Amino acid sequence: MSKNIALAKLVEEVKRHSSRWIKTLDHYYESFAWQGGYGAFSVSPSIHDKTKRYIENQEEHHKKNTFKKEYIMETDVVPSTS
């Protein structure tokens, strides 16, 4: 990603153009809309390959671990219960 474009602007453009595109595919998608938010994470070049493998195997991986459990393990953040 270029350092000359803000992440929020990039996501806005991707969502806008992909929404327009998908709506041209079929009437089924006429009411398609992206969710309001997004998440973004940077990855060190030293773990690029490991991260890529994780993403490729994410569906299988999440059959064993919930997102919440993994988030806590990876970030050491305990979500609020309130």
C-alpha positions in Angstrom: 0.0 0.0 0.0 1.3 3.4 -0.9 2.2 5.7 2.0 0.6 8.5 -0.1 -3.0 7.4 0.5 -4.8 7.3 3.8 -6.1 3.8 4.7 -9.6 5.2 5.2 -9.6 6.7 1.7 -8.4 3.4 0.2 -11.1 1.4 2.0 -13.8 4.0 1.0 -12.8 3.7 -2.7 -12.7 -0.1 -2.6 -16.1 -0.3 -1.0 -17.6 2.2 -3.4 -16.3 0.7 -6.6 -17.0 -2.9 -5.5 -20.5 -2.1 -4.5 -21.2 -0.6 -7.8 -19.7 -3.6 -9.6 -21.5 -6.3 -7.6 -24.9 -4.5 -8.2 -24.3 -4.9 -12.0 -24.0 -8.7 -11.7 -27.6 -9.6 -10.8 -30.8 -8.1 -9.4 -30.2 -10.2 -6.3 -27.5 -7.8 -5.3 -29.4 -4.6 -5.7 -29.6 -3.9 -2.0 -26.0 -5.0 -1.3 -24.2 -2.7 1.2 -20.9 -3.0 3.0 -20.9 -2.8 6.8 -20.0 0.6 8.2 -16.6 -0.3 9.7 -13.4 -2.1 8.8 -10.3 -3.5 10.4 -6.8 -3.2 9.1 -3.5 -4.6 10.3 0.1 -4.1 9.3 2.3 -7.1 8.9 6.1 -7.2 9.3 7.9 -8.5 6.3 9.5 -11.1 8.6 6.1 -12.8 9.1 4.6 -12.1 5.7 4.7 -15.8 4.6 3.3 -17.0 7.9 0.5 -14.5 7.7 -0.3 -15.4 4.1 -0.6 -19.1 5.1 -2.8 -18.2 8.0 -5.2 -16.2 5.7 -5.3 -19.0 3.1 -6.2 -21.6 5.9 -8.5 -19.3 7.9 -11.7 -21.1 7.2 -10.3 -24.4 8.5 -8.5 -22.7 11.3 -11.7 -21.1 12.6 -13.4 -24.4 12.8 -11.1 -25.0 15.8 -10.7 -21.5 17.3 -13.2 -18.7 17.8 -12.3 -15.2 16.7 -12.6 -14.0 20.3 -10.3 -16.7 21.6 -7.7 -16.0 18.9 -7.9 -12.2 19.3 -7.2 -12.6 23.0 -4.2 -14.9 22.3 -2.7 -12.7 19.5 -3.2 -9.3 21.2 -3.1 -10.1 24.9 -6.2 -7.9 25.1 -9.0 -9.1 27.3 -12.4 -7.8 26.0 -14.7 -5.9 28.3 -17.6 -7.9 29.6 -19.7 -4.7 30.3 
